[in-house]
Amino acid sequence: QLQLVESGGGLVQPGGSLRLSCAASAAAGFTLDYYAVGWFRQAPGKEREGVSCITSSGRNTDYADSVKGRFTISRDNAKRTVTLQMNDLKPEDTAVYYCATVDLTPHSLQAICVSRGIQFVKYWGQGTQVAVSS
């Protein structure tokens, strides 16, 4: 069982930035190197939705329209982490953010990860709260 751990959430004012990180639990003995990873979020009273995804190589990504130009997903396989840099945050970005492994090929990831990637999630993290408020 792969255990994912998110960090970096918090409270920020509109226009601010946060950097979320996702790593595999060292205790579990797994790494993220061979997995495509997605970030998903769930706001109160809403369904969980895809935010951004990245292939295991880091060469292919996918973004939700609502975050394009503001969020950047990246990975450092040497450090075994996947990062979501969130800039120009808006109140509507408030949600619990989850990282997850997704069983998608690079081509499919670019095409459908954000819109349908939840169907292909194998492992979830526990989530980290992001709150954007003045």
C-alpha positions in Angstrom: 0.0 0.0 0.0 1.5 3.3 -1.1 1.0 6.1 1.4 1.0 9.7 0.1 1.7 12.7 2.3 0.8 16.2 1.3 2.1 19.3 3.0 2.2 23.1 2.4 -1.5 24.1 2.9 -2.6 27.0 4.9 -4.4 30.3 5.0 -3.5 33.0 2.5 -4.9 36.3 1.3 -6.3 36.6 -2.2 -3.4 37.1 -4.7 -1.0 35.2 -2.4 0.9 32.0 -3.1 1.2 28.6 -1.6 3.4 25.6 -2.5 2.0 22.1 -2.0 4.2 19.1 -1.9 3.4 15.4 -2.2 5.7 12.6 -1.2 5.4 8.9 -0.6 5.7 7.8 3.0 9.2 6.7 3.7 7.9 4.2 6.1 6.0 2.5 3.4 9.2 1.9 1.4 7.7 3.3 -1.9 8.6 6.2 -4.0 6.6 8.3 -6.5 9.2 8.0 -9.2 7.3 5.5 -11.4 3.8 7.0 -10.9 1.8 9.6 -12.7 0.5 12.0 -10.1 -2.5 14.2 -9.9 -3.7 17.0 -7.6 -7.4 17.1 -6.9 -9.4 19.3 -4.6 -12.7 19.3 -2.9 -14.5 22.4 -1.7 -17.2 22.2 1.0 -20.4 20.9 -0.5 -18.8 20.2 -3.9 -17.5 17.1 -5.7 -13.8 16.4 -5.8 -12.3 17.8 -9.0 -9.1 17.5 -10.9 -6.6 20.4 -10.7 -3.4 19.3 -12.4 -1.6 16.1 -13.3 1.9 15.1 -14.3 3.4 12.0 -15.8 6.1 10.0 -14.1 8.8 11.6 -16.4 7.5 15.1 -15.8 7.3 15.8 -19.5 3.5 15.8 -19.8 1.1 17.8 -17.7 -2.6 18.7 -17.6 -4.3 21.6 -16.0 -7.9 22.6 -15.2 -8.9 25.7 -17.1 -9.6 27.5 -13.8 -6.0 27.3 -12.7 -4.1 27.6 -16.0 -1.5 30.4 -15.8 -1.7 30.4 -12.0 -0.7 26.9 -10.9 2.3 24.9 -12.0 2.9 21.3 -11.3 6.4 19.8 -11.3 8.3 16.9 -9.9 11.7 16.2 -8.6 12.3 12.5 -8.9 15.7 12.9 -7.1 13.8 14.3 -4.1 10.9 12.0 -4.8 8.3 14.8 -4.6 5.6 16.3 -6.7 4.9 20.0 -6.2 2.0 22.3 -7.0 3.0 25.9 -7.0 -0.2 28.0 -6.6 0.1 31.7 -7.4 -2.5 34.5 -7.6 -4.8 32.5 -5.3 -8.5 33.3 -5.3 -11.2 32.6 -2.7 -12.7 30.0 -5.1 -9.4 28.0 -4.7 -10.4 27.3 -1.1 -10.6 23.5 -0.7 -8.9 20.4 0.6 -6.2 19.5 -1.8 -5.3 15.8 -2.4 -2.5 14.2 -4.3 -3.0 10.9 -5.8 -1.4 8.4 -8.2 -3.2 8.0 -11.5 -3.0 5.0 -13.8 -2.9 6.8 -17.1 -0.5 6.7 -20.0 1.2 10.0 -20.9 -1.0 10.5 -23.8 -4.2 9.8 -21.9 -3.0 11.9 -19.0 -2.7 15.0 -21.1 -6.1 14.3 -22.6 -8.3 13.4 -19.6 -6.5 13.4 -16.3 -8.1 16.6 -15.0 -11.6 15.9 -16.3 -11.7 12.1 -15.6 -8.6 11.2 -13.7 -10.5 10.5 -10.5 -11.6 7.3 -12.1 -8.0 6.2 -12.5 -6.7 7.0 -9.0 -5.1 4.1 -7.2 -3.7 5.8 -4.1 -4.9 8.9 -2.3 -3.1 11.2 0.2 -4.9 12.4 3.3 -5.4 16.0 2.0 -4.2 19.4 3.0 -6.4 22.4 3.6 -6.0 25.6 1.5 -8.0 28.6 2.5 -7.9 31.8 0.6 -9.5 34.7 2.5 -8.9 38.3 3.4 
